[in-house]
Structure formats: structure tokens, C-alpha cells
Amino acid sequence: MELLVEGLTVARGGVPVLENLGFRLSSGQVLVLRGPNGSGKTTLLRTLAGLQPPLAGEISLPPEAIAYGAHADGLKGQLSVAENLAFWASVYGTRDIERALVDMNLVALRDRPAANLSAGQKRRLGLARLLVTGRPIWLLDEPTVSLDAASVALFADAVRAHVAAGGAALIATHIDLGLDAAIFDVTPFKADPDATAGDGAFDEAFL
Ligand SMILES: Nc1ncnc2c1ncn2[C@@H]1O[C@H](COP(=O)(O)OP(=O)(O)OP(=O)(O)O)[C@@H](O)[C@H]1O
């Protein structure tokens, strides 16, 4: 199982942000996505997850192989922690939510409505969702926002276990997660502003 990306050009609002980008993410590997604010990391992850079409290029795996953890946690506030996980387990066709509850330290919170969780607890629940997807490729956008040091360590352990079991992860993060990871810096792939000159909409990070 391998995610191979070749000649990929991604855009926001119709404006190319990154172009002719490529990388390989193999089973057992963690790749950390780097680049300044506004450089296109979220846009790249959304494109790989199938949430928006690329302008060009090839992505070797379908969105069904991918679990995307976005900025927004996507919780259902009226449902309890366990009910949220059970909902996602049914969506993804998996069963076991208990391991996810344990791994993200949510057992004591299992019956609490998601709306009543703290920001960091919500984040832990959002990450627990990844564990019930059963999908091999995790794409994560700033997964540790709002997490305390202990929760960052829990998250890093979950990623280690995922890749040890043959999964892989592409993680946009500005912090050191203490993982054995390669770095993929998107900066060299910034789109050519001249190609879109005249509309004044090009990414501020590259002006
Ligand atoms: N909905 C949108 N419509 C148009 N342009 C957008 C939209 N969202 C983001 N952009 C622009 O697209 C460019 C890439 O943004 P993106 O969020 O992919 O960057 P990023 O590398 O993830 O940034 P950060 O590190 O700040 O999270 C930026 O110039 C941003 O202003």
C-alpha cells in the first residue's frame, strides 16, 4: 500500500497554490508537511482527501483509502462521545470503538455530550475518529491544536501504532511530534504568480 502523487497542481478559489508537486508515502511511513502559513498545506490535504479536484496530476489511491482529520473536528454535539464514535464506526463499516476510547483517553468521558467537552477533549475525540475509520492513510491538518503535552504524546503513540500496523500518515504540523518522520516542504512547489497575474488573488505568503 502506497500513496504516490505525481505532477499535482492544487488551487483555492480557482487560483493555483502549489504546482507540479510529487511525493511518495509508503506503508509504515510518517511524512510531516511543512511550509509557511498560507503556503497551501490545507489545500493539498483537502485535494488528496477528495474534497476538491486537482487542477492537474495523479493521485494513486482513491479517497476511500484515506481518513482526513481537518481543523474542524466535525462532532455531533448532542451525541455522547461513545455515540459519536459509534456513528463514525457505522459510517466506515467498522465496529470497535473501545480501543479508540482507551487510546485517546476518553473512557471516563464516554457518556458526555460532545458539546460539553473542552477544546482539547473535542480534539481528542476528533482524533479518535481516525482510529475507527480503519483506513490506511491518515491525512492530518494541525492535529495537536488545543492538546496538552500528555495528549500530544497519546496522539503520537496512536500514529506510531498506526504505522507499525502498516498504515501511513501525512501530517501538517508546526511542532515536533517526536515521531520518526521524513519532512516534505511544499515551499519549492509554490505556483508561479506570473501564471495568474492580473487578478490580484495570489497567495500572500509568496509575495
Ligand atoms: N476558501 C478559500 N477561498 C479562496 N482562497 C482560500 C480559501 N481558503 C484558503 N485560501 C487561500 O489559499 C492559500 C492556501 O491556504 P491553505 O489554507 O492551503 O494554506 P496552509 O499552508 O494550510 O496555511 P496555514 O499554515 O496558515 O494553515 C492561502 O493564500 C489562503 O489565503
The ligand as a Tripos MOL2 file, in Angstrom:
@<TRIPOS>MOLECULE
LIG
   31    33     1     0     0
SMALL
NO_CHARGES

@<TRIPOS>ATOM
      1 N1        -11.9360   29.3060    0.7900 N.pl3     1 LIG1
      2 C1        -10.8930   29.8900    0.1870 C.ar      1 LIG1
      3 N2        -11.0650   30.5740   -0.9460 N.ar      1 LIG1
      4 C2        -10.0230   31.1650   -1.5680 C.ar      1 LIG1
      5 N3         -8.7620   31.1380   -1.1050 N.ar      1 LIG1
      6 C3         -8.5480   30.4640    0.0320 C.ar      1 LIG1
      7 C4         -9.5840   29.7960    0.7360 C.ar      1 LIG1
      8 N4         -9.0490   29.2130    1.8270 N.ar      1 LIG1
      9 C5         -7.7240   29.4900    1.8020 C.ar      1 LIG1
     10 N5         -7.4210   30.2470    0.7330 N.ar      1 LIG1
     11 C6         -6.0890   30.7470    0.3420 C.3       1 LIG1
     12 O1         -5.3630   29.6460   -0.2250 O.3       1 LIG1
     13 C7         -3.9830   29.7540    0.1180 C.3       1 LIG1
     14 C8         -3.5480   28.4450    0.7400 C.3       1 LIG1
     15 O2         -4.2010   28.2830    2.0000 O.3       1 LIG1
     16 P1         -4.0190   26.9700    2.8750 P.3       1 LIG1
     17 O3         -5.0570   27.0390    3.9490 O.co2     1 LIG1
     18 O4         -3.9860   25.7860    1.9930 O.co2     1 LIG1
     19 O5         -2.5480   27.1960    3.4950 O.3       1 LIG1
     20 P2         -1.8140   26.4720    4.7150 P.3       1 LIG1
     21 O6         -0.4120   26.1770    4.2440 O.co2     1 LIG1
     22 O7         -2.6230   25.3110    5.1930 O.co2     1 LIG1
     23 O8         -1.7930   27.6190    5.8090 O.3       1 LIG1
     24 P3         -1.6870   27.5660    7.4250 P.3       1 LIG1
     25 O9         -0.2920   27.1050    7.7810 O.co2     1 LIG1
     26 O10        -1.9170   29.0190    7.7960 O.co2     1 LIG1
     27 O11        -2.7820   26.6590    7.9220 O.co2     1 LIG1
     28 C9         -3.8710   30.9500    1.0650 C.3       1 LIG1
     29 O12        -3.4140   32.0790    0.3300 O.3       1 LIG1
     30 C10        -5.2780   31.1850    1.5320 C.3       1 LIG1
     31 O13        -5.4960   32.5560    1.8340 O.3       1 LIG1
@<TRIPOS>BOND
     1     1     2 1
     2     2     3 ar
     3     2     7 ar
     4     3     4 ar
     5     4     5 ar
     6     5     6 ar
     7     6     7 ar
     8     6    10 ar
     9     7     8 ar
    10     8     9 ar
    11     9    10 ar
    12    10    11 1
    13    11    12 1
    14    11    30 1
    15    12    13 1
    16    13    14 1
    17    13    28 1
    18    14    15 1
    19    15    16 1
    20    16    17 2
    21    16    18 1
    22    16    19 1
    23    19    20 1
    24    20    21 2
    25    20    22 1
    26    20    23 1
    27    23    24 1
    28    24    25 2
    29    24    26 1
    30    24    27 1
    31    28    29 1
    32    28    30 1
    33    30    31 1
@<TRIPOS>SUBSTRUCTURE
     1 LIG1         1 GROUP 0 **** ****
